[in-house]
């Protein structure tokens, strides 16, 4: 590795397998160039960089951002369910089961007169 190169990691994971690849690129390379240089797109044919979100150390970034030496670039899979919707359903279920107050959604007050 020369003074004009940086060492990075590229990470991608599926439920049943994952990859963490080391790659050395020239300084000034973009996130997209690093991903392409890593060869991860050949290992996982389901990755589409136009639709997949990417990040550096768990922070979202753009494909044209420039990573620094030692960074880990992560390729994220799309969510299966909307987290807000899942939480709303769980809260409704808790209300129906009596584990949550029907008005406030919080824990029921045992001292409050029940209807």
C-alpha positions in Angstrom: 0.0 0.0 0.0 1.4 3.4 -1.0 0.7 6.9 0.5 -1.9 7.4 -2.2 -3.9 4.4 -1.3 -6.4 3.7 1.5 -7.6 0.4 3.0 -11.3 -0.1 3.5 -13.9 -2.8 4.3 -17.1 -3.5 2.4 -19.9 -5.3 4.3 -23.1 -7.0 3.2 -25.3 -9.5 5.0 -28.2 -11.7 4.2 -30.0 -13.8 6.9 -28.1 -16.9 6.0 -24.7 -15.5 4.9 -22.6 -12.4 5.0 -19.4 -10.9 3.5 -16.8 -8.5 4.9 -14.2 -7.8 2.2 -11.0 -5.9 2.5 -10.1 -3.6 -0.4 -7.3 -1.1 -1.1 -8.1 1.8 -3.5 -6.6 5.1 -4.5 -7.4 8.1 -2.3 -10.3 10.1 -3.6 -12.3 7.0 -4.7 -16.0 7.2 -4.2 -18.2 4.8 -2.2 -19.5 3.3 -5.5 -16.0 2.8 -6.8 -14.9 1.1 -3.6 -17.9 -1.3 -3.8 -17.2 -2.1 -7.4 -13.5 -2.7 -6.7 -14.3 -5.1 -3.8 -16.1 -7.6 -6.1 -19.0 -7.9 -3.8 -21.5 -7.3 -6.6 -20.3 -10.5 -8.2 -20.8 -12.5 -5.0 -24.3 -11.2 -4.4 -26.2 -10.7 -7.6 -29.3 -9.3 -5.8 -27.5 -6.1 -4.9 -28.7 -3.1 -6.9 -26.8 0.0 -6.1 -29.4 2.2 -7.6 -32.0 1.1 -5.1 -30.0 -0.2 -2.1 -29.0 2.3 0.6 -25.4 2.5 1.6 -23.6 3.8 4.7 -20.2 4.3 6.3 -20.0 3.0 9.9 -23.7 2.8 10.3 -24.4 6.3 8.9 -26.2 6.7 5.6 -24.1 8.2 2.8 -24.3 8.8 -0.9 -22.6 6.7 -3.6 -20.4 9.7 -4.6 -19.1 10.4 -1.0 -15.4 9.8 -0.4 -14.6 7.4 2.4 -11.5 7.7 4.6 -8.8 5.2 5.4 -10.1 2.5 7.7 -13.8 3.1 7.0 -16.3 0.3 6.6 -18.8 0.7 3.8 -22.1 -1.1 4.4 -24.7 -2.1 1.8 -28.2 -2.3 3.4 -31.0 -4.5 2.4 -34.5 -3.1 2.1 -36.8 -3.4 5.2 -39.5 -6.1 5.0 -41.9 -4.1 7.1 -42.3 -0.5 8.1 -41.1 -0.2 11.7 -43.8 2.5 12.6 -46.6 0.2 11.3 -45.2 -2.8 13.2 -45.1 -0.7 16.5 -48.7 0.6 15.9 -50.0 -3.0 15.4 -48.2 -4.1 18.6 -49.7 -1.2 20.6 -53.2 -2.0 19.3 -52.8 -5.6 20.3 -51.6 -4.6 23.8 -54.7 -2.4 24.2 -57.0 -5.3 23.0 -55.4 -7.7 25.4 -55.7 -5.2 28.4 -51.9 -4.8 28.7 -52.2 -1.1 27.8 -54.6 1.7 28.7 -57.2 2.1 26.0 -57.0 6.0 26.1 -53.3 6.7 26.7 -51.7 3.5 25.3 -49.5 3.3 28.4 -49.5 0.8 31.1 -52.9 0.5 32.8 -53.2 2.2 36.2 -54.2 -0.5 38.8 -55.7 2.3 41.0 -57.9 3.6 38.3 -61.5 2.4 38.4 -62.0 -0.1 35.6 -65.0 0.3 33.2 
